[in-house]
Amino acid sequence: MTVGSDSQLFGFMLTESFSMIAFTAAVEPLRLANRAADRRLYDWKLFASDGLAAEASNGVRVAVDGSFRDALGLNAVVVCAGVNVHLHDHHDLIPTLRKLAKSGVKAGAVCTGAYVLAKARLLDGYRCTIHWENRPGLRADFPDLDVGDDLFEIDRDRFTCAGGVAAADMMLSLIRRDFGDALARAVADQMIHKRIRDADEPQRPDLGTRSINPHPKVQRVLTLMEASIERPTSIDELARSVALSSRQLERLFLEHVAVSPTRHYVNIRLEHARKLLRQTRMSILDVAMASGFNSASYFSQSYLERFGHSPRAERKVTPA
């Protein structure tokens, strides 16, 4: 690619099994910005470990412009990652990221790319976000990071997003910051993207709004459950927090969630444990404790009943 003399050059670092949807949602707004402005505002180059091609998690191989160490003259770098990002040491990418950031290059990430930035210590002192499914793992491995649950975060010269189509909203916001609202809206129109979502919008709907007829007290209890995984709150206390008896809360849960509050709370904690087992190298006992289980045997038994295999076997399961 021939780079325009006045354009901003983005370098996309494609790691193993990167998310194709997040990558395309990030690069296409740059192309459309050039088209809408009728001039070269942005250019981009792609880089991979071997300098030849990168394979996305969907199996599609993408030709690149060079290896990670060939990334020179950039204005911004974007790490594109996907499933199992924590299983790789990224030894060939991290030095390049640190060198680029030290020279003043803006550093960003889509989907799980924030994990690589964190490992390079480039998110220290910055607010960041990551795909909701990978948030527990990032927080467990980097407990000092300021990790939010927003759609995307733009904090000074760092930008991260949840992945998927959230990458488009983040890039549209960067375009708006660079060249104004009119151009960003013109790009969104080209994408048939009706509204540029705000950074602080949640990645997922409120738990209570996922049922057809959400009950406000059920929604409140579900939120409290999600917020107290490591140190579970008793069902009696949860009921009192919404001015109900335990029996009344149970009836509402059976009506709106189709399971008892006790069973649902355990399921939430088991789902949290599953993410930690897949996304970190924490010991099984530490995962159990971080998920609110004081007994390793009860944790293993509950896990087997929920998922059909033990926590140890979970580590051998590779998510698609």
Secondary structure, 3 states (H helix, E strand, C coil): CCCCCCCEEEEEEECCCECHHHHHHHHHHHHHHHHHHCCCCEEEEEEECCCCEEEECCCCEEECCEEHHHCCCCCEEEEECECCHHHCCCCCCHHHHHHHHHCCCEEEEECCHHHHHHHCCCCCCCEEECCHHHHHHHHHHCCCCEEECECEEEECCEEEECCCCHHHHHHHHHHHHHHCHHHHHHHHHHCCCCCCCCCCCECCCCHHHHCCCCCHHHHHHHHHHHHCCCCCCCHHHHHHHCCCCHHHHHHHHHHHCCCCHHHHHHHHHHHHHHHHHHHCCCCHHHHHHHCCCCCHHHHHHHHHHHHCCCHHHHCCCCCC
